[in-house]
Amino acid sequence: MRQQASVLHLDLDAFFAAVEQRDKPSLRGKPVVVGGTGGRGVVSTASYEARVYGVHSAMSTREARARCPHAAYLGGRFHAYRAASAQVMAALREVSPLVEPLSLDEAFLDLAAGPQAEGRDLSVAGVAELAERLRARVHEVTGGLTASVGVATSKFMAKVASDLDKPDGLVVVAPGTERELLRPMAATVIPGVGPATADRLRRAGIHTVADLEAVSLEELVRLLGRAMGAGLHALARAQDDRPVVAEREAKSVSVEGTYETDLTDRALMEGLLTRQARQVAERLRKHGLSGRTVSIKVRRHDFTTLSRSSTLASPTDAATTIARTARGLLADLDTSGGIRLLGVGVSGLADWIQEDLFADLERAEQAEQESADEEVAQVPAELLSRRTTWSPGSDVEHDEWGRGWVWGAGRGVVTVRFETAETPAGPVRSFAIDDPRLRPWLPPELPDQPTDDPLLPGDHGENRSPGGVPGS
């Protein structure tokens, strides 16, 4: 265990929604929900203004609309989220070479690593001052995003600390005070204590970390099994010596989503895998790559993680092939207890694709499926330029009015609010959906490598109109 509080955990506040509010002045201070906007949609992120009404991640969009009908319901703009994430990760690397991204909006860094740490004051006051400067730097480079930060002697405690003063807070856990801080907390604060494990602990009379700390290792192993029992026994005593590990070059392309509420609907899981497969395929095509091995990652309600893979006869970059294989792999898994995480990946990368007689048919099938499944999968930006489908919240540009974003669409009309992050709240105008003066706006691409890039928190993006505006 470390003797100093030198592990920092940074978590961007309501990340997807905050980026939308940053880029859309008319939505600042108002409830915003990012995710699926159709009848079968799922909330990815809700702004804090929407959370007041009980809207949260992994809730169905239908329920979210019932709780907060006046919110703006937007599909995801992952290019904007990736750009903001890259700015944050670069700011973190100014402080330490050891940065461990957990997702687009979350990372650990080691304050005691690298030449930057020479002579650094790692006292509680010193790391608090450093963390405040880092939060200010994140706010500066992202154009106003806020972050909650925890600093402690371990990754576990730093993560706990960052959750204590949300949003836009900072908590430093002084060395030696970890167990005192943990004891009153519910046992579910410990990673691995999901609903099923928590229920098993409750039946044994264990409700808090203090209760858990009082149980012997042997009893916990008997209750939960050797791996889980030993892990909880250590974490209940704040024992966590895992190092911060800098990101490694990945040899696969993958997308995954983590959900605050367990998913139990099998059709929804298949829909999410389908959308993730399309994102993977899009990124493969972007880099001129294909892959032979399709895999899925599933983290169950009790935090057990399962992986399944299937190797194809030849490399592919076809979304339908990847999605079909992923759904088949899911069919072999027991998901009845609920799922916390889903992911799709392709490995065995190659820079060629086997041309065969079915290639054109596959691409035609993919286009047809994309059109039919708009309530389940976000339409890729390049398809928007060829179709009269306008995703709510997506960036557009008009020959006369300039840049703006899609407010809503329906009945042959698309409504646009013309504003950007650099302008005041702008006017709203409506156009025919096939107006040649209106087109999607795509920013210059950031340098992007075919590496693992999990889109957290939750990675749902679906099409329909935002609530509380025309077309909803």
N, C-alpha and C positions, 0 to 999 in steps of 0.2 A: 504494500500500500504506500502511496505517496505521503510524504510528510508535509507537503505544501499544496494549497489549492491551485493547481496548475492545469487542470482540464476544464476547458470552456465548452459549453453547449449553446449554440445559437439557433433559435427557431423564429423564422419570420412570421409575423402575426397575420392570420387569415390571408395567406399569401395570394392565392388566385384572385380573391375578391379585392384585396388591397391593390393589386396591379390594375384591375379594372377601374377602381375608383381613382387611382392616380392618373390613368390615361383618359378618363371620361369625367371632366369637371362637374357635369350636371348630376353625377351619382355620388359625389363626395358627401359624407354624412348621412347617406340614405341606405336602406337595406338592399344588399346585392347578393344574389345567389348564383354561383357558377356551377355548371354541371349539365345534366340532362334536362332539357326543357320540354320534352314530350311527355305523353301520358305514362310511359314506362321509364321515365328518366330517374336518375339518382343524383342527389346533391353531392357535389365534390367539396365545395367550400362555401361557407356562409359568412358574410361580413358580421362584425360584432353588432351592428344595427339590426341585422336579421336574426341573430341569436337571441336577442331580447324576446322575440316572439316564439322561441322554441325550435327554430330551424337549426339543423346540425348536419354534419357530414354523414353520408350514407342513408339519410332519410329519403323516401321517395319524393320526387318532385310534386306529385299529386298532393301529398300531405303538406309539403312545404307551402304550396300555393294556398291551401286551406288555412294555414296558420298565418301566413304573411302574404296576402294577395297583392299588396301594393309594392312588393319588392320588384326589382329588375332581375329577370331570369335570363342569364347569358350562357351561351356555349363557350367552351374554352378557346383561348388564343395561346397555344402552347409556344409559339415563337416568342411572344412577349414574356412568358414565364421563364423560358430558358435564358433569354437575354438578361432579365433581372437576376436570375440565379447566377449566371456567369459573372456579373458585376459583384455580387456578394462574395462568391468564392474567391475572386481576385483580391478583394479587400481583406479577406481572412488570411490569404497567403502573404500579404504584406506584414502580417504579425507573426506568422509561424509557417515553416515549410511543411509541418505535419497537420494537414487538414483532411478530415475524413467526412466527405459528404454522405449523408444518409438518404437524401432526397434533394429535390430542387430547392427546398425551403429550410433545410435543416442540416447542421454539420457539427462535428466535434473539432476542436483544435487543441494542440499541446503548446501551452505557453512557455514550457521549459525547454523546447526543442529549437535547434538551429542557431545560427550566429546572432539572430535578432534577440535571443534570450540572454546574451552575455551582459552581465551587470543588471539584469532586469529585477525589479523589486517584486518578489512573489509573496509578500505579506498580504494579508487580507485587504488592507487599504490599497496596496500597490496594484493588485489584480483588479480590484473594484474600479480604480481610476483607469486602468488599461481597458477594461471592458466597456466603460462609459465612452471612451474615445472610439472604440471599435463600433459601438452602436451608432454614434454620431457619424462615423465614416460610412456605415451602411446606409443611413438615412440620406447622406449626401450623394453617394454614387448611384443610388437607385431612384433619386428624385422624390424621396419622401416616404419610402417604406420604413416600417418600424420592426424591431426585433425584440424578443424576450430572451434574456441570457441568464444562464446559470454557470457558476464556477465552483469547483469542488476538487476533492482529492481523487475522484474516480469518475468514470464515464456515467455510471449509474447515478451517483449523487448529483452530478452536473445536470443530467437530464431531469431529475426530480426538481432541482432548484429552478430550472428555467420555466417550469410549470407553475411556480408558486406566486408569481406576480405578473400575470398576463392581463392585458397586452402591454407591450412597451415597458417591461420591467427588468430589473436586475437583482439577482440574489446571489451572494457569495456565502458558501457554507464554510465556516471556519474549521480547520483541522481539529479533530477531537470532538466535534459537536454533532457528527453525523447520526449516531444512534439516538441521541436525544431528539433530533429533528424527526426521525423516522417513526419513533414509537407510537405517537398518537394517530398516525395515518392509517387509512384502511389498507388491508393486505393487498388490495388490488393495485396499489401504487407500484408493486414489484412486477417487473416484466415476467410474463409467464403465468400470472394469476388472472386468467380469463374467467368467463362466467362459470364454466364447468368446474374449474379448480377452486374458484371462490366458493361455490356451493358445497364442494367436498370439505373445504376448510370450515365453513360455517357449521356444517353438521358435526364437526369435531370441536366446536366451540371456539374457533379461531376467527377473529374478526379484524383485528388490528395487527400492525407490525409488532407491537409489543407482545401480543398473544403468540404470534409466530416465533418470536425470539425466545419465548419460554419453552418451546417444544424442542425436544432433543432431535438430533440428526436421525437416530434410529427410528423414531416415531414418524418423522416426516417421510423417510424412505418407505416406511410401511404404508403410509397414507397415499403417497403420490408416485412412488417409484424412485429408483436410485438417482437418475439424472435430475429429475425435477425436484426431488426432495433435497438433494445436496445443493442444488442451485439456490433454492429458496432459503435454505439454512444459512448460506453465506451472505446473500443479499440482505436478509433481515438483520444482519450484523454489520451492514455497510461494507462488506468485504468484496471488493471488485478490483482486480489488478490488470484488467484488459488494457493494452496500450492503444493509443490513437494511431491508426494505420492510414497512411496516405493512400489516396485512390490509386489503384493499379490499372494498367492497360487491360481492357476487357477484350476477349476474343469472341464476343457475341453481341448481338443487338437485341435489346429487351426493353419491355415496358411493363411496369407493375403498379398496382394501386393498393393502398392500405386504407382500411375503413374503420372508423371509430365504433360503428355498430355492426355486429356480425351480419353477414349476408346469409340468407337461408333459401331464397328463391332460386331454383336451379336454372330457370329460363333467364333470369337476370344475370346470373353468373356467365351463362353461355353468351349472352349479348355483350357483356363486358369483355370477355375473351375475344369476341369477334372484332370489337372496336380496337382493342390492343393489337390484335394481329394486323389490322390495317395500318396502324402507326408503325409497327415494325417493318412491314412491307414497304411503306413509303420511305423510310430511312435507308433500307437496303437499296432501293432503286436510286435514291439520291446519291449514294456512294458507288453505284455500279457494282453492287455485291449481290450475292445470293448465298443460301445456306442449305445444308442437307439435314441438319438435326433440329427438330422443333421440340421445345420443352415448355412445360408449365410449372409454375411454382405456386403452391397453395399453403397458406398458413391458417391452421384451424383455430377454433375458438379457444383451445387450451394452449395456444402458441406452439404446438408441434408443427413443424414445417415439412412438407412433402414435395418432392420433385418427380416428375415423370417426363420421359422424352421418347421420341420416335424418330428414326433415321429414314429419310426418303431415298428413293432409288436414284434421284439426281437433284442437284441444287435447284432452289426455286426462290423467286422474289414475289410470288403471287399471294395476295392477301387471302384469297379463298382457300388455297391449299394450306396455308399456315393456320387459318381459323378452323378449318375442318379438322385438321390434325389435333389442334389444341382442344377442341370440344370433345373429340374422341378420347383424349387422354383424361379429361375431366370426368368422363362417364365412368371411368374405372375407379374413381376415388369416392370414399364416403364423406359427403359434405353435410350430412343431416344435422350435425351439431352446430353448424355455422362456420363462416369463413371470414377471417380478418384481412387476408391479403390474397390477391390474384395477380399472376404475371404470366406473360408469354415471351419466349425468347427464341432466337434462331442462332445456331452456332455451326461450326464446320463451314466457315465462310469461304467463298470462292469469288473470283472476279469474272465468272462466266455463268451462263444459264444454259441448260440443255434445251436446244430448240427441238420441238417435236410437233407432230400433227395436231396436238391439242392446245398449243399455246394460244392461238387466236381465240379458240372457244373458251379457254380459261379466262382470258382478259375480258371477253364479252360477258361471261357469267359474273365476273367480279363487278363490272360496271352496273349490271342489272341488279345485283344484290345490294350494292351501295345505294342505289336509288330506292329500293324497296325498304331498306332498314334505317331510314333517316331518324327514327325514334330511338335507335339503339347505338348508332355510331356517328361520330362527328365526320362531316364531309371534309376530305382533305382540301387544302386551299387551292391546289391546282385544278381540282374538279370544279370549284366554284367559278373559275374563269370560263368554263365551258357550259355551265348549266345555270338555270334561273332559280337556283336555291340560295337563299341568303340566310346565313346563320346569325341569330341575334347576338349582337356584341362584336361581330367581325368587322375588321377594318375595311373601309371602302374609300374611293376617290372619285370625285365628280369634276368634269371639265370646267364647270363654272364655279361651283361651290367649294371645291378643294376637298380636303380629307375629312372624314367623319366615321361614324360607326352605325351599323344596322340596328335600328330601334325595334322594328318589327316588320313582318311580311305576311301577306295573305291576300287572296282574291285578286291576284295579278298586280299587286302594288307592294313596293318596298318603301319603308319609311326610314329616313336617315337623320340622325342628329349630327350636325357639322361642328365638330370640336376636336381638339387633341389635348394632350397633357400640357402643352405650352399656351393654350388659348383659354379665354373664359368660356363658360357654358354657352353653347352655340344654338343656332336656330334649327328647327325641325322642318324637313321638307319630304314630300312623297313623290315617287316616280313609278312608272311602269317597270315591272321586274326585268324587262328586256331593253330598257333604255340604254342606247349605245354610249351615252355620255357617262354612265355609272359603271364602275368596275371594282373588283377587289383590289385592295392595296396590300402589297407584300413588301415588308422591309428587307433590306439587304441581309442575306443570311449570315449568321455568326459562324465562325470556323467551328465545324462540328465533326467529331470523329465517330466511327461506328462502334461506340462503347455502350455499356449499360448506362441507362439514363432513366431511372425510375421516376415516374411522374406522380409525386406525392404532394399533397395529401389527397388520395383518391384520384383517379384519372378518368373521369367521365366527361364526355362532351357530346351534346346532342342538340338537335335542331328544333326550333319552334320560336315563337316570339316571346320577348320578355314580358313579365306580368306588369300590370299597372300602366301599360302604354298601348297605343293602337296595334291591333293585330294579335293581342294576347288572347 
